[in-house]
Every structure is written in structure tokens, then in C-alpha cells.
């Protein structure tokens, strides 16, 4: 586990969860840092934004994420 502390924003989460996003591959490359971070922060507002954005493309994926 690293001592890294991360704040995840909407753009990163959407890119990670949407294979058609222009930044999907970059988000996938960064994801191991998220998994090994000592702290990861995300707000309820970001969860709502991501859920709303993804529900049109992949409703079940959005539900699983939230």
C-alpha cells in the first residue's frame, strides 16, 4: 500500500467506467494507483454525476458502481 492520498473526480470515474471515453485507456493505466493508495476520496456529488452520465449508456454498470 502506498502512502498516496487521492481525490477522484467525475472525469476520471467516467473515463474509467466508459470504454468509449477518450481517456479510458489513461484512466485504466492510473487505476492501480487508486487500488494501492492509502486513502481515496470521492464525494456524493461525484457519485450522482457519474451515475447520471452512465445510466444512459450502461444502467446496470452505473448501479454496480454506486
FIKE-780052 format. One record per residue (C-alpha): x, y, z; residue in one letter. Coordinates in nm, 4 decimals, decimal comma. Layout:
<rs>
@px: X&py: Y&pz: Z&resn: A
...
</rs>
This chain:
<rs>
@px: 0,0000&py: 0,0000&pz: 0,0000&resn: X
@px: 0,1351&py: 0,3420&pz: -0,0920&resn: X
@px: 0,1079&py: 0,6499&pz: 0,1246&resn: X
@px: -0,0639&py: 0,8291&pz: -0,1620&resn: X
@px: -0,3933&py: 1,0077&pz: -0,0929&resn: X
@px: -0,6178&py: 1,0574&pz: -0,3961&resn: X
@px: -0,9320&py: 1,2535&pz: -0,4757&resn: X
@px: -1,1244&py: 1,1048&pz: -0,7674&resn: X
@px: -1,3184&py: 1,3434&pz: -0,9866&resn: X
@px: -1,6084&py: 1,2885&pz: -1,2239&resn: X
@px: -1,3949&py: 1,2922&pz: -1,5377&resn: X
@px: -1,1678&py: 1,0154&pz: -1,4077&resn: X
@px: -1,4563&py: 0,7963&pz: -1,2934&resn: X
@px: -1,6468&py: 0,8359&pz: -1,6196&resn: X
@px: -1,3353&py: 0,7612&pz: -1,8235&resn: X
@px: -1,2626&py: 0,4524&pz: -1,6161&resn: X
@px: -1,6145&py: 0,3138&pz: -1,6473&resn: X
@px: -1,6865&py: 0,4059&pz: -2,0105&resn: X
@px: -1,4756&py: 0,2183&pz: -2,2693&resn: X
@px: -1,5809&py: 0,4704&pz: -2,5360&resn: X
@px: -1,4422&py: 0,7669&pz: -2,3392&resn: X
@px: -1,1388&py: 0,9344&pz: -2,4986&resn: X
@px: -0,9465&py: 0,8981&pz: -2,1706&resn: X
@px: -1,0457&py: 0,5398&pz: -2,0895&resn: X
@px: -0,7011&py: 0,3910&pz: -2,1530&resn: X
@px: -0,5296&py: 0,6594&pz: -1,9436&resn: X
@px: -0,7737&py: 0,6009&pz: -1,6574&resn: X
@px: -0,7093&py: 0,2261&pz: -1,6746&resn: X
@px: -0,3343&py: 0,2881&pz: -1,6552&resn: X
@px: -0,3807&py: 0,5088&pz: -1,3475&resn: X
@px: -0,6226&py: 0,2737&pz: -1,1701&resn: X
@px: -0,3523&py: 0,0620&pz: -0,9994&resn: X
@px: -0,2517&py: 0,3783&pz: -0,8100&resn: X
@px: -0,6106&py: 0,4071&pz: -0,6856&resn: X
@px: -0,6086&py: 0,0450&pz: -0,5685&resn: X
@px: -0,2871&py: 0,0849&pz: -0,3709&resn: X
@px: -0,3488&py: 0,4336&pz: -0,2290&resn: X
@px: -0,3755&py: 0,4651&pz: 0,1467&resn: X
@px: -0,6795&py: 0,6934&pz: 0,1062&resn: X
@px: -0,9216&py: 0,7521&pz: -0,1791&resn: X
@px: -1,1774&py: 1,0312&pz: -0,1606&resn: X
@px: -1,4907&py: 1,0782&pz: -0,3690&resn: X
@px: -1,7926&py: 1,2964&pz: -0,2941&resn: X
@px: -2,1598&py: 1,2097&pz: -0,3113&resn: X
@px: -2,1999&py: 1,4742&pz: -0,5820&resn: X
@px: -1,9489&py: 1,2901&pz: -0,7992&resn: X
@px: -2,1324&py: 0,9614&pz: -0,7450&resn: X
@px: -2,4561&py: 1,1277&pz: -0,8573&resn: X
@px: -2,2903&py: 1,2844&pz: -1,1642&resn: X
@px: -2,1287&py: 0,9565&pz: -1,2674&resn: X
@px: -2,4484&py: 0,7605&pz: -1,2101&resn: X
@px: -2,6469&py: 1,0086&pz: -1,4146&resn: X
@px: -2,3962&py: 1,0159&pz: -1,7001&resn: X
@px: -2,3559&py: 0,6388&pz: -1,7191&resn: X
@px: -2,7194&py: 0,5448&pz: -1,6727&resn: X
@px: -2,7930&py: 0,6288&pz: -2,0356&resn: X
@px: -2,5071&py: 0,4088&pz: -2,1597&resn: X
@px: -2,4932&py: 0,1300&pz: -1,9036&resn: X
@px: -2,7566&py: 0,1483&pz: -1,6329&resn: X
@px: -2,6562&py: -0,1758&pz: -1,4600&resn: X
@px: -2,2886&py: -0,0722&pz: -1,4622&resn: X
@px: -2,3817&py: 0,2623&pz: -1,3076&resn: X
@px: -2,5846&py: 0,0883&pz: -1,0378&resn: X
@px: -2,2993&py: -0,1527&pz: -0,9601&resn: X
@px: -2,0542&py: 0,1352&pz: -0,9362&resn: X
@px: -2,2702&py: 0,3318&pz: -0,6940&resn: X
</rs>
